[in-house]
Amino acid sequence: MREIEFRGKTLKGGEWKYGDLIKTNGATGDGWAIQYYDPESGWMVEDVQERTIGQFTGLVDSMNQRIYEGDVLNVKLDDQWDYLGRFKGKTDIPSSLKALVHYNERMCKFELLLEENEQCGDHHLVSCEIGWGHEVFLIVGKFIEMPFKLECDRPQR
């Protein structure tokens, strides 16, 4: 069975919390909270910023860090990992690209949205599955903290 976990940045203090995602109904309207276990305080629930919520993909990167929706990855490119054959026949392929981990609601799967790159042959986002070997991924940040050039905003939950 796979582990289901979410993370979100708290409204108060801006700390990242990891645990169960809860839909809340407060005085100011609907919102989201993360329920987690704190060894000193027991079970806690904290309101989080909706745009920071991300689900654990079940995968880890090359440093064994958990990969969450909304993470920005450095994706190593080589002869074995040429996403969708975009660099076939080209000699000046970059050694890596940045990619945003995104959940495709329609297809019910996690995907990588690769940054725009001139060597790709076109100038739009390329979506590809995230299931390849973790050795080519390295988390370099969270989209909310270090956005890079994408032609669309991260979809809202």
ChimeraX commands (.cxc) that place a marker at each C-alpha (Angstrom):
marker #1 position 0.00,0.00,0.00 radius 0.5
marker #1 position 1.33,3.45,-0.83 radius 0.5
marker #1 position 1.70,6.20,1.73 radius 0.5
marker #1 position -0.56,9.22,1.31 radius 0.5
marker #1 position 0.83,12.40,2.84 radius 0.5
marker #1 position 0.46,16.11,2.16 radius 0.5
marker #1 position 2.45,19.19,3.02 radius 0.5
marker #1 position 1.55,22.84,3.27 radius 0.5
marker #1 position 2.98,26.10,4.56 radius 0.5
marker #1 position 1.20,27.39,7.67 radius 0.5
marker #1 position -0.77,30.63,7.60 radius 0.5
marker #1 position 0.87,31.69,10.86 radius 0.5
marker #1 position 4.65,31.47,10.83 radius 0.5
marker #1 position 5.05,30.09,7.31 radius 0.5
marker #1 position 6.43,26.72,8.45 radius 0.5
marker #1 position 6.13,23.59,6.31 radius 0.5
marker #1 position 3.93,20.93,7.93 radius 0.5
marker #1 position 3.56,17.33,6.75 radius 0.5
marker #1 position 0.60,15.04,7.44 radius 0.5
marker #1 position -3.08,14.58,6.56 radius 0.5
marker #1 position -4.93,17.20,4.52 radius 0.5
marker #1 position -8.19,18.44,6.03 radius 0.5
marker #1 position -10.85,20.68,4.46 radius 0.5
marker #1 position -11.89,23.29,7.04 radius 0.5
marker #1 position -14.97,25.44,7.35 radius 0.5
marker #1 position -14.07,28.53,9.35 radius 0.5
marker #1 position -15.53,31.95,10.06 radius 0.5
marker #1 position -13.61,33.39,7.09 radius 0.5
marker #1 position -14.76,30.67,4.70 radius 0.5
marker #1 position -13.48,27.33,3.47 radius 0.5
marker #1 position -9.81,26.54,3.85 radius 0.5
marker #1 position -7.27,23.77,4.29 radius 0.5
marker #1 position -5.32,22.44,7.24 radius 0.5
marker #1 position -2.64,19.82,7.87 radius 0.5
marker #1 position -3.09,17.39,10.76 radius 0.5
marker #1 position 0.21,16.00,12.05 radius 0.5
marker #1 position 1.70,14.37,15.13 radius 0.5
marker #1 position 4.10,16.41,17.27 radius 0.5
marker #1 position 5.97,14.21,19.82 radius 0.5
marker #1 position 5.81,17.01,22.44 radius 0.5
marker #1 position 2.22,18.19,21.91 radius 0.5
marker #1 position 0.40,15.22,20.40 radius 0.5
marker #1 position -1.94,15.59,17.42 radius 0.5
marker #1 position -1.97,19.10,15.95 radius 0.5
marker #1 position -3.99,20.80,13.21 radius 0.5
marker #1 position -2.72,23.96,11.49 radius 0.5
marker #1 position -4.28,26.04,8.74 radius 0.5
marker #1 position -2.14,26.16,5.59 radius 0.5
marker #1 position -1.93,28.35,2.50 radius 0.5
marker #1 position -3.90,26.65,-0.28 radius 0.5
marker #1 position -1.34,27.47,-2.98 radius 0.5
marker #1 position 1.40,25.64,-1.02 radius 0.5
marker #1 position -0.43,22.31,-0.66 radius 0.5
marker #1 position 1.27,19.35,-2.31 radius 0.5
marker #1 position 0.83,15.57,-2.16 radius 0.5
marker #1 position 3.68,13.09,-1.66 radius 0.5
marker #1 position 4.25,11.27,-4.97 radius 0.5
marker #1 position 5.54,8.07,-3.40 radius 0.5
marker #1 position 8.94,8.70,-5.02 radius 0.5
marker #1 position 12.28,9.94,-3.72 radius 0.5
marker #1 position 15.06,11.82,-5.50 radius 0.5
marker #1 position 18.72,10.88,-5.89 radius 0.5
marker #1 position 19.42,12.06,-2.32 radius 0.5
marker #1 position 16.52,9.97,-0.93 radius 0.5
marker #1 position 14.37,13.09,-0.30 radius 0.5
marker #1 position 10.62,12.67,-0.69 radius 0.5
marker #1 position 9.22,14.24,-3.87 radius 0.5
marker #1 position 6.01,16.25,-3.43 radius 0.5
marker #1 position 3.65,17.91,-5.87 radius 0.5
marker #1 position 4.97,21.46,-6.30 radius 0.5
marker #1 position 8.65,20.51,-5.96 radius 0.5
marker #1 position 11.09,21.86,-8.51 radius 0.5
marker #1 position 13.45,19.12,-9.68 radius 0.5
marker #1 position 16.70,19.24,-11.55 radius 0.5
marker #1 position 16.33,16.48,-14.16 radius 0.5
marker #1 position 19.56,15.07,-15.51 radius 0.5
marker #1 position 19.45,14.56,-19.27 radius 0.5
marker #1 position 21.54,11.99,-21.09 radius 0.5
marker #1 position 21.22,9.40,-23.84 radius 0.5
marker #1 position 19.03,7.20,-21.64 radius 0.5
marker #1 position 16.71,9.97,-20.42 radius 0.5
marker #1 position 15.74,12.07,-23.43 radius 0.5
marker #1 position 12.21,13.13,-22.61 radius 0.5
marker #1 position 9.90,12.27,-25.49 radius 0.5
marker #1 position 12.88,12.13,-27.89 radius 0.5
marker #1 position 13.07,15.94,-27.99 radius 0.5
marker #1 position 16.84,16.00,-28.47 radius 0.5
marker #1 position 17.19,13.26,-31.08 radius 0.5
marker #1 position 19.87,14.19,-33.61 radius 0.5
marker #1 position 20.95,17.30,-31.65 radius 0.5
marker #1 position 24.47,17.70,-30.35 radius 0.5
marker #1 position 24.00,20.66,-28.01 radius 0.5
marker #1 position 21.63,19.06,-25.50 radius 0.5
marker #1 position 21.66,20.58,-22.02 radius 0.5
marker #1 position 22.93,18.39,-19.18 radius 0.5
marker #1 position 19.78,19.09,-17.15 radius 0.5
marker #1 position 16.47,20.91,-17.07 radius 0.5
marker #1 position 14.27,22.09,-14.24 radius 0.5
marker #1 position 10.84,20.53,-13.93 radius 0.5
marker #1 position 7.78,21.14,-11.77 radius 0.5
marker #1 position 6.07,18.13,-10.19 radius 0.5
marker #1 position 2.39,18.47,-11.07 radius 0.5
marker #1 position -0.70,16.31,-10.49 radius 0.5
marker #1 position -2.79,15.88,-13.64 radius 0.5
marker #1 position -6.37,15.58,-12.32 radius 0.5
marker #1 position -7.78,14.46,-15.66 radius 0.5
marker #1 position -5.26,11.62,-16.10 radius 0.5
marker #1 position -4.97,10.84,-12.34 radius 0.5
marker #1 position -1.17,10.83,-12.32 radius 0.5
marker #1 position 1.84,12.87,-11.32 radius 0.5
marker #1 position 3.76,14.49,-14.18 radius 0.5
marker #1 position 6.78,16.68,-14.77 radius 0.5
marker #1 position 6.27,20.03,-16.45 radius 0.5
marker #1 position 9.65,20.80,-17.96 radius 0.5
marker #1 position 10.94,24.34,-18.16 radius 0.5
marker #1 position 11.04,26.08,-21.50 radius 0.5
marker #1 position 14.31,25.42,-23.30 radius 0.5
marker #1 position 15.42,26.59,-26.72 radius 0.5
marker #1 position 17.02,23.24,-27.63 radius 0.5
marker #1 position 13.63,21.52,-27.34 radius 0.5
marker #1 position 12.65,22.64,-30.82 radius 0.5
marker #1 position 9.60,24.55,-29.60 radius 0.5
marker #1 position 8.68,26.89,-26.79 radius 0.5
marker #1 position 5.91,25.29,-24.78 radius 0.5
marker #1 position 5.70,23.07,-21.75 radius 0.5
marker #1 position 6.26,19.39,-22.19 radius 0.5
marker #1 position 4.46,17.06,-19.85 radius 0.5
marker #1 position 5.85,13.61,-19.11 radius 0.5
marker #1 position 5.31,10.90,-16.52 radius 0.5
marker #1 position 7.37,10.99,-13.35 radius 0.5
marker #1 position 7.84,7.24,-12.95 radius 0.5
marker #1 position 11.43,7.00,-14.22 radius 0.5
marker #1 position 14.39,6.12,-12.01 radius 0.5
marker #1 position 15.01,8.48,-9.12 radius 0.5
marker #1 position 18.72,8.78,-9.91 radius 0.5
marker #1 position 17.96,11.45,-12.54 radius 0.5
marker #1 position 15.97,13.69,-10.13 radius 0.5
marker #1 position 17.30,16.13,-7.54 radius 0.5
marker #1 position 14.98,18.44,-5.59 radius 0.5
marker #1 position 16.25,22.01,-5.87 radius 0.5
marker #1 position 13.32,23.83,-4.28 radius 0.5
marker #1 position 9.60,24.35,-4.06 radius 0.5
marker #1 position 7.72,26.16,-6.84 radius 0.5
marker #1 position 6.11,28.51,-4.35 radius 0.5
marker #1 position 9.58,29.66,-3.20 radius 0.5
marker #1 position 11.50,29.63,-6.51 radius 0.5
marker #1 position 9.25,29.82,-9.56 radius 0.5
marker #1 position 10.96,29.41,-12.91 radius 0.5
marker #1 position 9.77,30.27,-16.40 radius 0.5
marker #1 position 6.60,28.37,-17.16 radius 0.5
marker #1 position 4.01,29.37,-19.72 radius 0.5
marker #1 position 1.21,28.75,-17.25 radius 0.5
marker #1 position 0.66,29.15,-13.54 radius 0.5
marker #1 position 0.62,26.14,-11.26 radius 0.5
marker #1 position -2.96,24.86,-11.24 radius 0.5
marker #1 position -4.93,25.50,-8.07 radius 0.5
marker #1 position -6.37,22.61,-6.07 radius 0.5
marker link #1:1,2 radius 0.2
marker link #1:2,3 radius 0.2
marker link #1:3,4 radius 0.2
marker link #1:4,5 radius 0.2
marker link #1:5,6 radius 0.2
marker link #1:6,7 radius 0.2
marker link #1:7,8 radius 0.2
marker link #1:8,9 radius 0.2
marker link #1:9,10 radius 0.2
marker link #1:10,11 radius 0.2
marker link #1:11,12 radius 0.2
marker link #1:12,13 radius 0.2
marker link #1:13,14 radius 0.2
marker link #1:14,15 radius 0.2
marker link #1:15,16 radius 0.2
marker link #1:16,17 radius 0.2
marker link #1:17,18 radius 0.2
marker link #1:18,19 radius 0.2
marker link #1:19,20 radius 0.2
marker link #1:20,21 radius 0.2
marker link #1:21,22 radius 0.2
marker link #1:22,23 radius 0.2
marker link #1:23,24 radius 0.2
marker link #1:24,25 radius 0.2
marker link #1:25,26 radius 0.2
marker link #1:26,27 radius 0.2
marker link #1:27,28 radius 0.2
marker link #1:28,29 radius 0.2
marker link #1:29,30 radius 0.2
marker link #1:30,31 radius 0.2
marker link #1:31,32 radius 0.2
marker link #1:32,33 radius 0.2
marker link #1:33,34 radius 0.2
marker link #1:34,35 radius 0.2
marker link #1:35,36 radius 0.2
marker link #1:36,37 radius 0.2
marker link #1:37,38 radius 0.2
marker link #1:38,39 radius 0.2
marker link #1:39,40 radius 0.2
marker link #1:40,41 radius 0.2
marker link #1:41,42 radius 0.2
marker link #1:42,43 radius 0.2
marker link #1:43,44 radius 0.2
marker link #1:44,45 radius 0.2
marker link #1:45,46 radius 0.2
marker link #1:46,47 radius 0.2
marker link #1:47,48 radius 0.2
marker link #1:48,49 radius 0.2
marker link #1:49,50 radius 0.2
marker link #1:50,51 radius 0.2
marker link #1:51,52 radius 0.2
marker link #1:52,53 radius 0.2
marker link #1:53,54 radius 0.2
marker link #1:54,55 radius 0.2
marker link #1:55,56 radius 0.2
marker link #1:56,57 radius 0.2
marker link #1:57,58 radius 0.2
marker link #1:58,59 radius 0.2
marker link #1:59,60 radius 0.2
marker link #1:60,61 radius 0.2
marker link #1:61,62 radius 0.2
marker link #1:62,63 radius 0.2
marker link #1:63,64 radius 0.2
marker link #1:64,65 radius 0.2
marker link #1:65,66 radius 0.2
marker link #1:66,67 radius 0.2
marker link #1:67,68 radius 0.2
marker link #1:68,69 radius 0.2
marker link #1:69,70 radius 0.2
marker link #1:70,71 radius 0.2
marker link #1:71,72 radius 0.2
marker link #1:72,73 radius 0.2
marker link #1:73,74 radius 0.2
marker link #1:74,75 radius 0.2
marker link #1:75,76 radius 0.2
marker link #1:76,77 radius 0.2
marker link #1:77,78 radius 0.2
marker link #1:78,79 radius 0.2
marker link #1:79,80 radius 0.2
marker link #1:80,81 radius 0.2
marker link #1:81,82 radius 0.2
marker link #1:82,83 radius 0.2
marker link #1:83,84 radius 0.2
marker link #1:84,85 radius 0.2
marker link #1:85,86 radius 0.2
marker link #1:86,87 radius 0.2
marker link #1:87,88 radius 0.2
marker link #1:88,89 radius 0.2
marker link #1:89,90 radius 0.2
marker link #1:90,91 radius 0.2
marker link #1:91,92 radius 0.2
marker link #1:92,93 radius 0.2
marker link #1:93,94 radius 0.2
marker link #1:94,95 radius 0.2
marker link #1:95,96 radius 0.2
marker link #1:96,97 radius 0.2
marker link #1:97,98 radius 0.2
marker link #1:98,99 radius 0.2
marker link #1:99,100 radius 0.2
marker link #1:100,101 radius 0.2
marker link #1:101,102 radius 0.2
marker link #1:102,103 radius 0.2
marker link #1:103,104 radius 0.2
marker link #1:104,105 radius 0.2
marker link #1:105,106 radius 0.2
marker link #1:106,107 radius 0.2
marker link #1:107,108 radius 0.2
marker link #1:108,109 radius 0.2
marker link #1:109,110 radius 0.2
marker link #1:110,111 radius 0.2
marker link #1:111,112 radius 0.2
marker link #1:112,113 radius 0.2
marker link #1:113,114 radius 0.2
marker link #1:114,115 radius 0.2
marker link #1:115,116 radius 0.2
marker link #1:116,117 radius 0.2
marker link #1:117,118 radius 0.2
marker link #1:118,119 radius 0.2
marker link #1:119,120 radius 0.2
marker link #1:120,121 radius 0.2
marker link #1:121,122 radius 0.2
marker link #1:122,123 radius 0.2
marker link #1:123,124 radius 0.2
marker link #1:124,125 radius 0.2
marker link #1:125,126 radius 0.2
marker link #1:126,127 radius 0.2
marker link #1:127,128 radius 0.2
marker link #1:128,129 radius 0.2
marker link #1:129,130 radius 0.2
marker link #1:130,131 radius 0.2
marker link #1:131,132 radius 0.2
marker link #1:132,133 radius 0.2
marker link #1:133,134 radius 0.2
marker link #1:134,135 radius 0.2
marker link #1:135,136 radius 0.2
marker link #1:136,137 radius 0.2
marker link #1:137,138 radius 0.2
marker link #1:138,139 radius 0.2
marker link #1:139,140 radius 0.2
marker link #1:140,141 radius 0.2
marker link #1:141,142 radius 0.2
marker link #1:142,143 radius 0.2
marker link #1:143,144 radius 0.2
marker link #1:144,145 radius 0.2
marker link #1:145,146 radius 0.2
marker link #1:146,147 radius 0.2
marker link #1:147,148 radius 0.2
marker link #1:148,149 radius 0.2
marker link #1:149,150 radius 0.2
marker link #1:150,151 radius 0.2
marker link #1:151,152 radius 0.2
marker link #1:152,153 radius 0.2
marker link #1:153,154 radius 0.2
marker link #1:154,155 radius 0.2
marker link #1:155,156 radius 0.2
marker link #1:156,157 radius 0.2
view
